[in-house]
Amino acid sequence: MAEVPAAEVPQAEKDELFCAYAAMILQDSELEISEANLNTLIKAAGGSIDAFFPTLFAKMCQGTDIEGMLKFGGGGGGGGGG
């Protein structure tokens, strides 16, 4: 992602990234991942996305273990070949 200038990232990918980052912030802040909260964070960050995307993303997150998906570690990599 860092290798592509922001101006060259397709709008659909920007929409997805805005929602994903906003959802992580809301989860970390122990706030509901709702359409309103997603829109508030995205607008506060200076973002602009298609209106349907936060609704879709909030519905997708309902009943999903977001916290579990955000936990890192524990998975160790493969050992070096001898």
N, C-alpha and C positions, 0 to 999 in steps of 0.2 A: 504494500500500500504506500509506503513512504517513497517508493521509487517513481510514483506517478504524481504529477502536479495536481492539486485539488481541482483546478479548472478542467482537467481532462477526465475526472471520475464521472461516469454516467450518473444522471440524477437518481435513477432507481437504486443504485448502490449507496449514494449519499443518504437517501431516505432510510434505507435499511441500517446504515451505520448510526445515523442520528437516533433512531429508535432503540437500537441495541445498547448504545452507550447510555442513553437516558434511562433505559430499564435497569442497567447495572447500577447506576447512581441511585435510583429509587429503591432498589432492593437493598443496597448497602445502607441507605438511610431509613430502612424499615418503613417505607411508604408504599402505598398501593400502586401497582403498575396499571394505571388507568389511562384512558384517552386524554383526559384533562391534564393529568400530571405529566404525561409524555409531551403534550403540546406546550405546557408551561416551561419545561426544561429546554426543549428545542428552541423555542422563541427566545428564552433568556440567553441561550448560546449564540443567538444571531442566525439561527438556521431557519430554513423555509422548506417545507416538504408538502407533497400531495396530501390532501385532506383525508383520504381514506386510509393512509398508511398507519397512523397512530391507533385508529380503531381496530384495524386488522391485527396489529402487533399486540395490543392489549388483550384482545380475545385469544390470541395464540398463547399468551403467557398465563392465562387463567388455568389453574389446576396443574401448572408445570412447576417442578422443583427447581426454580431459578437458582436458589442458594446452593443446591447440590451441584448444579452445573458450573457455578463460579468458584468452587473449591479447587485449589491447585495442590499439586504435590501427590505423593503416595504412589505414583505410577512408575517409577524408575525406568530408565532406558535399557536397551540391550547391552550385554557385555561385549567387550572387544574380542574379535576373532583371533585365535591363536595361531 
